[in-house]
């Protein structure tokens, strides 16, 4: 390389470093602005409160109960060889 090439590389590097430093101070928050408010949660305890009687009572529906719709006596419902009546 020639002497002029080395000088140009050094000048371009210096200018790019200065521009990078200036842009980074404008783009990123300074440490004084890095405060955040967070939500405070309640601590976990071993106490278990009784469920609401509005939802958990004797008249409530049981979602785990088996629901059967129609007669399921046919053991092969999708067999194409069924005789039609």
C-alpha positions as CSV (number, residue, x, y, z in Angstrom):
1,X,0.0,0.0,0.0
2,X,1.0,3.5,-0.5
3,X,1.4,6.1,2.2
4,X,-1.7,8.0,1.0
5,X,-3.9,4.9,1.3
6,X,-2.9,4.3,4.9
7,X,-3.6,8.0,5.8
8,X,-7.1,7.8,4.1
9,X,-7.9,4.6,6.0
10,X,-6.9,6.2,9.3
11,X,-8.9,9.3,8.6
12,X,-12.0,7.3,7.6
13,X,-11.7,5.1,10.6
14,X,-11.5,8.1,12.9
15,X,-14.5,9.9,11.3
16,X,-16.6,6.7,11.6
17,X,-15.7,6.2,15.2
18,X,-16.7,9.8,16.0
19,X,-20.0,9.5,14.2
20,X,-20.7,6.2,15.9
21,X,-20.1,7.6,19.3
22,X,-22.3,10.6,18.6
23,X,-25.1,8.5,17.2
24,X,-25.0,6.0,20.1
25,X,-25.3,8.7,22.7
26,X,-28.5,10.0,20.9
27,X,-30.0,6.6,20.2
28,X,-29.5,4.8,23.5
29,X,-30.9,5.9,26.8
30,X,-28.5,7.3,29.3
31,X,-28.3,5.5,32.7
32,X,-30.4,8.2,34.4
33,X,-33.4,7.3,32.2
34,X,-33.3,3.5,32.8
35,X,-35.9,3.5,35.6
36,X,-38.9,1.3,35.3
37,X,-41.9,0.8,37.5
38,X,-43.0,-2.8,37.9
39,X,-46.2,-4.3,39.3
40,X,-46.0,-5.7,42.8
41,X,-47.5,-9.1,43.3
42,X,-48.8,-10.8,46.4
43,X,-46.7,-13.4,48.0
44,X,-47.8,-17.1,47.7
45,X,-49.2,-18.6,50.8
46,X,-50.3,-22.1,51.8
47,X,-53.8,-20.9,52.7
48,X,-56.6,-22.1,50.4
49,X,-59.7,-20.0,50.4
50,X,-63.0,-21.7,49.6
51,X,-64.2,-21.3,46.0
52,X,-67.0,-18.9,45.2
53,X,-70.5,-20.4,45.8
54,X,-71.8,-18.7,42.7
55,X,-69.7,-21.1,40.5
56,X,-69.1,-24.1,42.8
57,X,-72.4,-25.4,44.1
58,X,-74.7,-28.4,44.0
59,X,-76.6,-27.1,41.0
60,X,-73.6,-26.4,38.8
61,X,-72.9,-28.3,35.6
62,X,-70.3,-31.0,35.7
63,X,-68.0,-30.5,32.7
64,X,-66.4,-33.9,33.2
65,X,-69.7,-35.9,32.8
66,X,-69.9,-38.1,29.7
67,X,-72.4,-36.8,27.2
68,X,-73.9,-39.3,24.7
69,X,-75.8,-38.1,21.7
70,X,-77.9,-40.7,19.9
71,X,-77.5,-44.5,19.7
72,X,-74.0,-45.8,19.3
73,X,-74.8,-49.5,18.8
74,X,-73.1,-49.5,15.4
75,X,-69.5,-50.7,15.8
76,X,-68.5,-49.6,12.3
77,X,-70.1,-46.3,11.6
78,X,-68.0,-45.4,8.6
79,X,-68.2,-48.8,6.8
80,X,-69.4,-48.3,3.2
81,X,-70.7,-51.9,2.9
82,X,-73.8,-51.3,5.1
83,X,-77.1,-52.2,3.7
84,X,-79.6,-49.4,3.3
85,X,-83.1,-49.9,4.4
